[in-house]
Structure formats: structure tokens, C-alpha cells
Amino acid sequence: MYSKMSVRNVKRSFKDYAIYFLTLTFAVCIFYSFNSISSQKAMMDVTNSKAEIIQTLSKIISMTSVFVSIILGFLIIYANNFLIKRRKKEIGLYMTLGMGKRKISYLLIKETFLIGLLSLGFGLMAGVVVSQGLSLFTSKLFEVNVSKFNFIFSPSAAIKTSLYFGIIFILVMIFNTLVISKYKLIDLLRAGRKNESIKMKSTKVSFLLFLLSIILIGVAYLIILKFGFNNGISYVQVSVILGIVGTVLLFLSLSGFLIKVLEKSEKFYLKNLNMFVLRQINSKVNTTYISMSVISLMLFLTITLLSTGVSFKNSLQTTLKNNTPYDVTFYSFSTGDEEIANISKSLDKIGLDYNNAFREYLSYNLYTSDEGIKQYIYNYGNDKVKKNLDSNDKNLDCIAISDYNKLRTMAGESTFNPQKDEVILISNVNDYDKAVDKFIENNKTMRISNNNYRIINEKALKDNLETSALATKFMVAVLPDEVVNNMEINTTYLSGNYKEKSEKIENGIYNVFAGFTTRKYSYDEYGFVLGSTRDMAYDSSVGMSVTVMYIGIYLGVIFLISSAAILALQQLSEASDNIERYEVLKKIGTSSKNINKAVFSQVFIYFMMPLTIAIIHSIVGIIVASEVISMFGASSILVSAIITAIIIIMVYGGYFLTTYVGYNNIIKVKR
């Protein structure tokens, strides 16, 4: 009997469950798709390094999924609470007819199980389809050929999705049982007549809270813009806390004085149904300011994550060619022990036959002077460079002219022949290179180790001096050999180009690096050698950028659908509670056209309030994030911002339109 009732109730209340069901299905689809990435490499022809990166990506996504499941758990419980409130009268009727609370709870458990089973099933089916496209997208990002197209189904991702959502639905069932046990019959039967309200002390108090919120948010902006991420995590934490508190106070204060401000403009306030719409919104914000604040913050994260995720990928790839001038680079930080610092001897001990594998190679050192680069370029750097140098001044690195010319020859570039009193400056880190350019423009000479040198290049050269995934040379001086030989060795390098590139050589060098990182080769005997091949640098760069982009998309989409779903459910619940009010409007002669306009305005304003605050927050967030991203290379935020806007319009706008239609359908029941 209860099974039939639960099925009938779900069918009868489908319009109430529609957004809930679609949100769950969408969430399951996204959850499965991203957790199936580890299985997608089966259809790709990838190297060992790429396979390892994909495996690392899947592990990071797996850890992120725990956080995502918590977010979705709160969303589902929150949404379920609105559905229970929507059905208070129905539950009260069951109790009036003699059905006990235990039986009502059992009925709701059946309904929850049915909705959960359907959404899980449809979500997994959609996820399997979406994951095929995601695998093709992943292969394109990793620049690998798809060996053969196989329809991939990931049992592990399906089991994980079923397990996580199963736990969430069990918690929902427990929550429903607890809620039903606390209900009183009189409260259920009078549910439609009760209005939620939180009394504000006064308009003056609300206005003061509004001013305080603006001050807190403004201070949060100033702190993060001034200090960014370069002066310790404490400034970031203070900025985040002030921003959160300021946002909550902003929504709390709006309901207390906004309507009073708008009342003063009688022309606007008394036009059409503006009075009714504003009071409806005011009443709702008054009781949901916490959830509105959370939604606004989630939308802020959505916009920031989606915008910067794609931008980070583009940033890394713009400088990759310049960062990889040689087929391979080994390097070791000097410990003062010549045997350990000598990379050639370490590789000989390991048995890597680089003499036969390399067409050409060079062992060379990077030296450290006593001067910091701050004294040279601080006055010529932008705010970001100055901020970085204030928190962490960097020593001026130096390289011998003979080694530099040999490296230039290996890279296919022309050489230099400076005099003993001349210096060449190198800088390839974004923003620092511009500061060095301005330094050269305004200074013909510079003092290094108590000697003056004439700068012979008109702009900083962009040479990376090694193969790596990132630009690493903030400021390097090319000096005569006899000068740098008296300096302290900073890093020892060995760079080379293959005689003939082959997978065997590439894998052999990859295994050497793996042997050092896994401590297969002892530090005492071999030293500690790091480095990268050109292919590894490309793989690492792509892997890092894809990881950041996928996590941004994953969290961004989850936050977006969570925010939109909560707003939609709140408005649909509002419609159910206010059917009588719309009946009164109809009776006093208000046309259906004006009522529809009022509903549209109400839903639109309600959806736009948290989004507007989120957009303002995200402008600051993107500025700060872009400063960090620019360290890896120049990149425009425009394309990713357009993509983000399209996603928000499609998803958020879709929820808005669905809510508007659903709201109208509910209030038309008695019209």
C-alpha cells in the first residue's frame, strides 16, 4: 500500500519535485563524469608521464569529490526541507485521517528512495554519455591521439557515485523522520497562514548595519588587493572573514531599510504592483538572508573558478616554447660537496649513457651574487612586483659568458662577445621582465660585487637557460668567467639535445628522475638530481593547467547548480505559501498580465540580488587571481570570462526561467 501511495504521490507532485529531481540528476551526472577520468586513459595512447599525470588528476578529483558530496548533501537536505514544508497541509491531513507519524515517515522514506533511485539512474546514464565527450576533451587537452574509440563505463566511478549519493539519501531519510516527529497537527493544518519573519529593531539599526557591511567589504577588498597572496596566509584569512561577515550583514540590513528608501519614491513605489513585489521580496530576504549570503558567496566562487581555470591553462601554454630550449636539463642544488654537485659523475654512476644519447650537452653553473634584485628594479616594477619584492627579495643570479654562449649555440641562437666591463641582463618572468626593461632604459651601468658594468642589451633577453615547465629567471647577469668563478654556486646544470629522439631514451631519463624522487638513488652516493625533458615539461604544464581547469569547472558547476536550485526552491515555496495573496489581487481586479509581470519581476530580482553581489566580489577575486596567474605567463581573461558568462546564462538563466514558469503554474491553481 505504501509503495503505491509513494509512487502516486511522486507522480501527483511531479511539478514540485521537478527542479529537485533535475538538480539531483545533473549533480549525479557531473559527479560520475569527473570521477571517471581515471578510466578514460584506456582509450588514449599516452606516455608513462601522461598516464601518471592523469592518475594524479583523478586522485585530486577524488579528494575534491568528498567536499562536493558535502555541498550536495547540504543542498539535498535543504531542498528536501522546502519540499516537506510545501506538503505540511497534506501531512496534517494524513494525521487527521489517523495515520501515525511513524507511518508518515515510512511513506516519505519510500518517496525519497524512489526519487533518489530515479535521479541516480538517469544521472548515471547521462554521466556515461557526458564522460565520453569529457574523455575526448581530455585527450585534446593532453595533445594525444585517441587510439580507438571505446564506449567507456567506469564501474569504480559508478560505485563511488552510488555510495556517496546513497549516504546522502539515507541522511535525508533520517532528517525527514526527525522533522515529522517534531510536527504538531495544529501547526501543520495552519501552515498556510503562518508567515516567517525576523523583526529588525529599527530602520536606523538596519541602516547602520548596511554601512558597517559596506565598510567591512571595502576593507576586505583593500587588504586582498594590497597584500594578495604574497604576504602570508593571515592577510588572506582576514580578508575572507571580513568579506563573509560583510556579505551576511549586507543581506540582513537590506530587508530592514531598503523598502523604506524605495517608499520615498512614490512614483516608483506605487506604480503597477511594485508595492506588492517589493514587500514580497523584503519579506523573503528578511527570513533567508543567511542562505542568500551563502548563495552569493558560492556564485562568487563559481565565477572566479570558471574564469581563472581556463585562463591559467592559457597562461602556462603561452610561454612553454621559450621555457624548453633543450631536449633535457638536469640540475642539482649545490651542497658545497663537489662530488655530489657534479651531475655528470652522478649520471655516470647510475649508468645513463648520455655521451651516446646526446648530440651535444653542457655542464654549467648558476652563481649567486651578494646583491638582491630589489635594489635594481624596485622603482621600475608595477605594484605586484613591488609587493613580491617587499615580502621576498631575490638574489641576483649570474652565469659565465662562455657557458651562456654555448647554451645559446645549443638553442640555435647567436652568441655575444662583451668586453670585461660589460654585462648582459636576462629576465623572463612576467612583469619582472618589464621592470628589468625599464631599469635598462634608465641605467647604462650597474654595480655588481663592487664593480661597475655597462649594460649592452637594450631590453632584457628572455632566455630560460634550462628546460622547465615554468619561466624561472627573475633577473640574471651574464658576466666574465673570472668574475663569476669567485661567486658562490647556486645551482649546477647539465643540459643537452638528443642525437635522435626515441621513446626508449625519454623513458630512460624519466626513470632516472623517478629514481631520485623515490630515493632509489641514495643522497650520499648520488646526490639529489632534478630536472625535466622537453616532453615532460609539456606534460607537466598541460597536467597542471588541466587539473586547475577541471577542478575549477567541477566546483564551479556544482556551486552554480546548488545556488540556482536553492533560489528556485525558495521561490516555489513562496508561491505555495502565497496563493491566497494572488487570489486577493485577482479579486480586486488585477489583470493576469500584471500578475505575470509582478511574478517575473519578483523572481528576477530575487535571482539577481545574490548574483550582483557575487559579480562585484568576483571582479576583485579575478584581479587577485590574475596577478598570481600572470607569474606563469601572460594571458587574457576575456575568453574565459565570456565562457563563464555563457555557462551562467545557460544554467542560472535556465533555473530562473523554470522557476518563473513553475511559480506561475502554482498560483494559477486557484485562478
N, C-alpha and C positions, 0 to 999 in steps of 0.2 A: 504493500500500500504506500509506504513512504517513498519507495523508489519511483512509483508512478506519479506521486504528488510532486516530488522534486523535479522530475522531467517536465511535468506540466507547468510548474512554477517558472522554470527556466525559459520555456517556450513563451509563456504568457508575459514574462517580464524581460523579454529579449531587448526591448528598446532601452531598458535600464541597464542591462548587462553589456550592451553593445560596445561602448567605449572601454569598459573594464576588460571585456573579452579580447578586443582588438589590441589593447595595450599589452596584455599578457602574451598574446600570440607574437606580437612584434618583439617583445623582450626575449622570449624563448628563441626566436629566430636569430636575433643578434647574438645572444649568449652562445648558442650552438655554433654559429658561423665562425666566430673568433676563436672558440676553443677547439675547432677542428683544424687549425693551421698546421699543427704538427703532422697530421695525416696527409696534408696537401703536397708535401715534398715527394710523395710516391710517384706523382705524375710529372715531376721535373727532373731534368738532367743536371744535377748540381754537383759542385766540388765538395770536398770534405769541409772546407772552411764555410761555404754557404750552408751546408747541411747543419753545421754546428750553430751558425747564427740563427737559422730558422728554429732550431731546437731551443735556443736561448729565448727567442721571441715568444715561443709557445709557453715557456715556463713563466715569463713575465706576465703574459696574458692570463695564465692560470692563477697567478697570485692576485692580479687585478680583479679577476672574476670573483674572488672572495669578497672584496669590497663592493663590487657590483651587486652581488647577491644580497648583501646587507641593505643597500639602497633600494633594490627591488622589493626586498622583504618589507621595509617600512612603507613603500608605495602601495603594495598589495594590501597590507593591513589597514593603511589609511583609507584606501579606496573602498575596502570591504566595510569599514565603519560607516562610510557615507551610504552605502547600499543598505546596511542594516537600519540606519535612521530613516531612509526612504520608505522602509517597509514596517515602520513602527505600528501603524494602524492595522496592517494585515496581521502582524504578530499578536497585537491586542485582541483582534477578532478570534484568532486561534485559541487564545487563553479563555476568552468569553465562552467559546463553544466547548470548553472542558479539556483542551489539550494541555498537558503539563509542560513545564519548562524543559524537562529532560527530553521529551518527545520533540519539542520545537527545536532544541539544539541538535537532535539527531537528524531532523529534516534539513536544517541548514548545513550540517556536515555533508549530507548526501548531495545537496545542491553545490556546495563548494567543491566536492570531489568531482562532480560532473563537469563543472566549469573548468576546473584545473585539468582534468583529463582531456577535454576537448581542446583547450588552449595549448596544452603540451603537445598533443598530437599534430594539430595544424601548424604550430610553431616549429616543430621538428621537421615537418615536411617542407615548410618554407625555408627553414635553415639549410636543409640539404641542397636545395636549389641555389640559394644565395651563396653558399660556400663554394659552389663550382665556379661562379663568377669571381669570388674572392681569390680562389687559387690561381686563376688566370691573371688577375690583377697583381697578385704577389709575384708571379713568375715574370711579369713585365717589369715590376719594380726592381727585382734582382737581376734583370737583364739576362735571363736564362731561357733556353728553348724548352718548350713543353714536349717531352719525348713522344708521348702519346696521350690522347685524351681518355681518361678513365673516369667514369662516374664514381666519385669518391664518397663513401659513407664512413664516418668515424664513429665506431662503437664506443670508444672512450669518451668522446665529446657528448654523445647521446646519453650515456650512463651518467656522466657528470651533470648534465643539464637536468635529467630526470631526478637525480638525487637532490640537487640544490633546490629545485622548484618543489619537489616533494616535501622537503623540510619546511619550506616557506608555507605551503598549503596546510601542513599539519599545525603550524603555529597559528594560521588563520582560523582553523577549526577550534583550537583551544581558546583563542581570543573570542570567537563567537559564543562559545559556551559560557565564558566568564561574563560577557556582556548581557546575555539573555538571563543569566542567574540574578543579575542586579536590577533588572527592569521590574517596575510595578505596573499593574494593569491600568491604573488611573492615568499614569504618565504616558502610556502607550496610546490610550484612546484619545488623549488631549494633545497628542504630539503636534498636530497641525496648528494648534492655537498658541503654541509656545514660541516666543521669539528669543533667539540667543542675543545677549547684549552684555557689553562690558562698559560700565559707566565711567566716563572720564570725569576728572574732578572739575575741570572748567576749561573754557576756551583759552584762557590765559595760560594755564598749565600746558595745554596741548601746543600752543604756540612756542612756549619756552622749550618744550621737548623737541619741536621741529628745528629751532635754532641750534639746539645742542647737537642734534643729529647731523645737521649741515657742517657744524664745526668739527665734529669727530670724523666725518667722512673726508672733509677737506684736509685735516691734519694727517689722516691715513694716506691720502694721495701724496701730500708733500713729502712724507717720510720715505715712501717707496720710490718716488721719483728722484729724490735727492741721494738716497743711500743704496737703493736697488738691492742686489744680492751680493754686493762686494764688501760689505762691512759687517759680515756675520749674520747669523740667522735671527738674532734678537730683534733687529730692526724690522725684519720681515714679519716676525710674530706680532710685534706691537702694531704694525700697520694692518695686519689681518684682523686682529682683535678689535681695533678701533673701527675698521670698516664694517665688521659684522654687527657690532653694537650700534653703530650709527645707522645702518640699514634697518635694523629692528625698530629703533626709536623713530625713524622716518615714517614707516608704515603705521606705527602706533599713534603718532601725532596727527597724521593726515585725517583720520576719521574724526578727530576732535575739533579741528578748526577749519578744514577745507570747505565744508559746506557753509560755514558761517561767512567765509570770504566770498564764496560764489553767490550767497544770498544778497549781498550788497549790489550785485549787478542784476537788477530786476528784469531788465530787457532779456538777458540770457536765461536767468533762473526761471522765469515764468513762461518762457517760450515752449510751445508744444508740451511734451511730457518730461522736460528737463528736470523739473522738481522731483517727479516720481523716480526718474532714473538715478539722480544724484543721491537721493535718500536710500534707494536700494543698495547702491554701491557703498555708501557710507556705512550702512548697517552691516554689510558683509565684511568690509575691511576691518570694522570695529571688532569683529569676532575671529577674524582669520589673519591678523597681522603677523603672527609667528610663521604660519605656512606661507604667506605672501613673501616674507623676508627670505625664507629658505628657498622658495622657488626663484626669486630674483638672484640669489647667490648661485644657485645651480645653473641658471641661464647664463650668468656671468662666466662661470667655468666652461660652459658649453661653447660660448663664442670664442673665448680665449684659447681653449684647447684645439678647437677645429681650425681656427685661423693660424695659430703658430705651428701646429703639427705639420701642415703641408709646407709652410714657409721654411721650417727647419730642414726639411728634406731638400728643398731647392737650394738653400744656403750652403749645405755641405757639398752639393754636387757642382756648384759654380766654380769652386777653387780646386777641385780634385786633380785636374790635369797638371796644374802648376805644382801641386804638392807631391807628385810622384815622378821626379825626373829620371830615376834609375829603376832597374828591374827589382833590386833588393837593397835594403840597408840593414846592417846590424849595428847596434850601439850598446855601450855599457857605461854606466856612471863610474867615474874614476874613484878608486878607494885608496890611491897612493901606492898600491902594490903593482909594480909593472907587469908581473906575470899574470895577475888577474885581469888587469886592464887591457892586456894585449888580446884583441879579438881573434887575430889570425891564429895565434897559438891555441886559443880555446877551441876554435873550429877544427884545427889540425888534430887535437886530442879526441874530439868527437868522431872524426873520420869523414867530415864533409869535404869532398874533393872540389873545392871552389876554383882551384887553378885550372882544372879541365872544364868545369861547368861555366865559368865566366870568361867572356871575351876580353873584358877589362874590369879592373877593380882598383880601389884606392883605400888605404888606411889613413885616417886623418883625425885630428883633434879639434875640439872647440874649447877655447880658453875663456877664462873669466877675468875681467879687469876689476880694479878696485872701485870704479865709478858706477853709479846707478844711472839708469837711463832717464830718471826723473829730472835730473839737473839739465839735461839737454832738451827734452821735448815737452816738459810740463806746460810751459807757457804757450805752446803751439797745439796742444791737444784739445779735443772737444770735452764736454762735461763728463762723458763716460770714461775717457782716457784719464782725465784728472782724478776722477773718483777711484779708478782702479789703482793708479799710482799712489794716491794718498793712503790706500789700505795695504798696498803691496808693491813697493818699488822693486824693480828688477835690475840685476847687474848687466852691464854692457858686455855682451859676448863678443869674442874676437876669433878670427881664423887667419892662418898664414896665407899670403898671396899665392905662394906656389901651390898649396893644396886647393885654393879656390879656383885657380886657372885650370888645374887638372879636372876638377869637378865640372867646370863649365865645358871643357872639351868632351867629357863623357856625356854631358847632356846635349851636345850638339850646338853649343853657343860659342861666341867669340871670346877671346881672352883679353886681359888688361895688362898694361906694363907701367904701373905707377912708380913714381920716384920714392925715395926712402922717407920723405917728409909728407907723403900723400896718403889719403885714406879713402876707401870706398865704403858706403853705408848700404846695408841691406835691411829691409823690413817688409814682411808680407802678411802680418796680422791686420785684419780690417780695423780701420780708424787709427791704429798706431802708425801705419804706413803714411797716412795723410799728415800726421803730426811730424814724422821724420821729413817728409817733403817740405813742410813749412820751415822746419829747422834748417834744412839745407838752403832754402831760398833766402833765409835771413842771416845765415852764418857761412862765411867762406872757410873758416877754420874751426877746429875743436881740439880740446886738450884731453889727452889720454895718457895715463901713467906719467904725468909730469912732462909730457912732450906735446908740442903743438903740431897738428897735421892739417894740411889743406885738403878740403873735400873736393874730389874731382868729378863726382857724378851730380847731375842737375836734379835728379829725383832718386828716391830710394829704389834699389833693384829688388825684384820680387823673388829671387832665388830661395828655394826652401832648404838647400844643402843636404837634404836627406829625402827618402821616400817614406811618407807617412800619410795617414788619412786626414790630418789637420795641418793647417798652416801654423808653424811653431816659432818663427823668427820675429820677435818683437823689435829688436834692434841689434844688428851685428856689424862690427867694424872689421874690414879687411885690411890687415897691417903687414909690414915687412916681417919675414920669417924670424929674424933675430930679435924682434920686439916681442912677439907672442911666445917665443921659446922661454922667456923669463917669467911668463904668467902661469897661474895655476890651471891645470887641465880640468875642464868641467865635464866633458863627455868625449868618449872615444868612439869613432865610427869606422865601419867598413861598408862601402857602397860599391855595387858592381852591376854590370849588364851581362845577360846570358849570351853564350855563343849561339845557342838555339833554344828557344823556349819549348819546354815539354812538361807534361803533367807529372812525370817522374821527378824532375828537378823541383818543380813547385811543391809537390807533396813532401819531398825530402827536406826542403827548407822549412816547410810548415811543421814537420815533425821535430826539427831542431828547436824551433821556438816553443813548441809544446813541451819538449823535454826540459827546457829551462823553467817554464812557468809551473810545471808539475813537480819540480825538484828532482827529476830523474837524474840530472847532472848536478852534482854537489857544488855548492858555492865555493868551498875551499879549493877544490881541484879545478873547476872550470870558470869560476866567476859567475856573474849573472848577466846574460846577454839577452837583450830585447831587440825588436825590430819589426820589419814588415816587408813583404814583397809588394809589387805594384798591384797584383791581383788581390792580395789580402787587404790592402788599403782600400781598394774599390769595394770589396765585400764588406769590410768593416764600416765604411762610410754609408753604404746602402743599408746595411743591417741596423746601424744606429738610427738613421733617418726613418726607415720603415717602422722600427719599434716605436719611436716617438710619435710618428704619424698614426699608426694603428691604435696605440693607447689613447691618443687624442680623439680619434674618431669613435672608438669603443665607448669611452667615458662620456664624450660629448653627446653622442646619440642617446645613450641611456639617461643622462641628465635631462636632455631635451624632451624625450617622451614622458619621463617622470613628471617634469614640471607641467607640461601641457595636459597630461592626464589628470593631475590633481586639480588644476584650474577648471577643467571640463566637468569633473565630478562635483566640484563645489557649486558651479553654476547650475547644473542639472538638479542638484539637491535643493538649491534656492528656488528653482522653478516649481518643484513639487510642493515646497512649503508655501509658495505664494500664489497658488492657483486662484484662491478666493480674491486676492487683491486685483488680479487681472479681470476677474468676473465683475468686480465693482466698476472698474474702468469701462468695461463693455456696457454695463447697465446705465452709466451716466452719459453714454453716447459717444464714447471714444471709438473711432473707426479702427478696423483691423489693420489698416495700413499704418496708422500712427502707433499702434501697439507693436507691430513688427519692427518699426523704426526704433522704438524705445528698447525693445529686446536686443536689436543689433547694437545700438549704442552702449547698452549696459554690458553685454558680453565683450564687445570690442575694447571698451575702457578697462574692464577687469583683466583682460589678457594683456593689454598694453602697459598697464602700470608696472608690473614686475619686469617686463621686457625693457621698458625705457630706462629704469634704474640699472638693469644689467648691462645695457649698451654703454651707459656712461661709465660704469665700473670697468667694462672691458676695454674701453679706449685707453685708460690708464694701464690696465694689465697688459695689453698688447704692446704699448710703448716700452714698458719694462722688459717684457719677454723678447721684444725685437732687439733690445740692446744686448741681451745675452746671446741671441741667435747670430747677431752680426759679428760676434767674435769668431764664428766659424766660417764666415764668408758673407758677401753682400747678397741680399735677397729682398725682393719686393713683397710686401704683404698684400698687395692689391688682388692678385689672383686668388689667393686663399681666402681673402675677405669676401670676394664675390661668391666663391663656392660655399662658404659658410652661410652667407645671406640666402642663397638658393635653398640650402638644406633647411634653414629655419623657416623660410616662407612655405616650403612644401610640408614639413612636419607640423610646425607650430600653427601655420595657417590652416592646415588640414584639420587639426583638432579644433581650431576656432570655428571653422565653418560647420563641422559636425556638431559642435556644442550649440551653435546658433539654431541649426535645424532641429536638434533634439529638444532644445528649450521651447521652441515654438510648438512642437508636437505635444509636449507635456501640457502647456497652458491652453491648447486647443481642445483638450479632452472635454471640457465643460463649456466651451464657447460655441 
